[in-house]
Amino acid sequence: MKKIEAVIKPFKLDDVRDALQEIGVQGMTITEAKGFGRQKGHSELYRGAEYVIDFLPKVKLEIVAPEARVEAIVEAIQNAARTGRIGDGKIFVSPIDQAIRIRTGEADENAL
């Protein structure tokens, strides 16, 4: 099993969710996040004063999936989240040693 974490622009969330549903992904966790990478924030004017916005709004998706599905999931996220501009986000894939469904006690892939 693998955990796929994707940090994307908030306005792309619906596109990514739709793309994942099309390939049969049934569950994910969404978290609002703030951060920066190469994009490094920007300045805004508000009532004549300049403010530096250091951390930009992002959305973090987390999906745990069988290893055989990871490539399709990553490709779906990439295609749906890409705008071609800086700040499109990142995808991280890491191993999961164990998963347990609390309600039933099912373990590993059966818990997904």
C-alpha positions in Angstrom: 0.0 0.0 0.0 1.1 3.6 -0.7 0.0 7.0 0.6 -0.3 9.6 -2.0 -0.2 13.2 -0.8 -0.8 16.0 -3.2 -0.6 19.7 -2.5 -2.5 21.7 -5.1 -4.1 25.0 -5.8 -7.5 25.3 -4.1 -9.5 26.1 -7.3 -8.3 22.8 -8.9 -9.8 20.6 -6.1 -13.1 20.0 -7.9 -11.2 19.0 -11.2 -8.9 16.6 -9.2 -11.8 15.1 -7.3 -13.8 14.5 -10.5 -10.7 12.9 -12.2 -10.2 10.6 -9.2 -13.8 9.6 -9.1 -13.6 8.7 -12.9 -10.9 6.2 -12.2 -12.7 4.7 -9.2 -11.0 6.3 -6.2 -13.5 6.0 -3.4 -11.9 7.9 -0.5 -9.6 10.7 0.3 -8.9 13.2 3.0 -8.7 17.0 2.2 -7.0 19.5 4.4 -6.7 23.3 3.8 -3.1 24.3 4.0 -0.8 27.3 3.5 2.7 27.2 2.2 5.2 28.3 -0.4 7.9 26.8 -2.6 9.5 28.5 -5.6 6.4 30.7 -5.8 7.5 32.5 -2.6 4.3 34.5 -1.9 3.5 37.9 -3.3 2.6 41.5 -2.2 -0.9 43.0 -2.1 -2.2 46.5 -1.6 -4.9 47.0 0.9 -6.2 50.5 1.7 -3.0 52.0 0.4 -0.7 49.8 2.4 1.4 47.0 1.0 1.2 43.6 2.6 3.5 40.6 1.9 1.6 37.3 1.7 4.3 34.8 2.7 2.1 31.7 2.7 -0.2 31.0 -0.1 -3.5 29.0 0.2 -3.2 25.4 -0.9 -5.2 22.2 -0.5 -3.6 18.9 0.6 -5.2 15.6 -0.6 -4.3 12.3 1.1 -5.1 8.9 -0.5 -4.1 5.5 0.6 -4.3 3.0 -2.2 -3.0 -0.5 -3.3 0.4 -0.2 -5.0 -1.1 -1.3 -8.3 -3.3 1.8 -8.5 -0.7 4.4 -7.6 0.5 5.2 -11.1 -3.1 5.9 -12.4 -3.9 8.0 -9.3 -0.8 10.1 -9.7 -1.4 10.6 -13.4 -5.0 11.7 -12.8 -3.9 14.2 -10.1 -1.2 15.6 -12.4 -3.4 16.0 -15.4 -6.3 17.6 -13.4 -4.2 19.9 -11.2 -1.8 21.2 -13.9 -2.2 24.9 -15.0 1.3 25.2 -16.4 2.1 28.1 -14.1 4.3 28.2 -11.1 2.7 26.9 -7.9 0.8 24.0 -9.4 1.9 21.9 -6.4 3.6 18.6 -5.6 2.8 15.0 -5.2 4.5 12.7 -2.7 4.2 8.9 -2.6 5.3 7.0 0.5 4.9 3.4 1.8 2.2 2.5 4.3 3.0 -0.5 6.6 -0.5 -1.1 8.0 -4.1 0.2 7.7 -7.0 -0.8 10.0 -10.7 0.0 9.6 -11.7 1.0 13.2 -15.4 -0.1 12.8 -14.8 -3.6 11.6 -11.1 -4.4 12.5 -10.4 -5.2 8.8 -6.7 -4.7 8.0 -4.5 -3.6 5.2 -6.1 -3.5 1.7 -9.4 -4.8 3.1 -9.5 -1.7 5.2 -9.3 0.6 2.3 
